[in-house]
Amino acid sequence: MSKTGRCLCGAIGFAYDGEENWRAHCHCESCQRQTASPFTTFMGVPNGAWRSTGAEPAIYESSPGVRRMFCPTCGAPVAYEADRYPEEIHFYASLLDDHSGFEPRGHVHWEERVNWVEPADSLPRKTG
């Protein structure tokens, strides 16, 4: 059964089959600024396992080799691609239509976290 997600206005959607490569909260400064939040949650989905189910997203190259996709209508961030991860795309977990069964497995870029939020979980906290 496919997992599906969509942006705020529903113009951009995605679907994928199978398990994600990973699930994590990202605390990097770029994600903080792009989402206006202290951290965001992604899942890495293998290329070939996902498909677009709506309009094409707009793309912003936030740094060399890094592309952030978003809806040009509602502005919702949709996905992240980077040359350093050529085999997968990263979708924002909050866009999933059904969150049941989804649990992040860790924190990444922990060294860039904001000092005014302390997650209450005991997930691994990785730097870099």
Secondary structure, 3 states (H helix, E strand, C coil): CCEEEECCCCCCEEEECCCCCEEEEECCHHHHHHHCCCCEEEEEEECCCEEECCCCCEEEEEECCEEEEECCCCCCEEEEEECCCCCEEEEEHHHECCCCCCCCCCEECHHHCCCCCCCCCCCCECCC
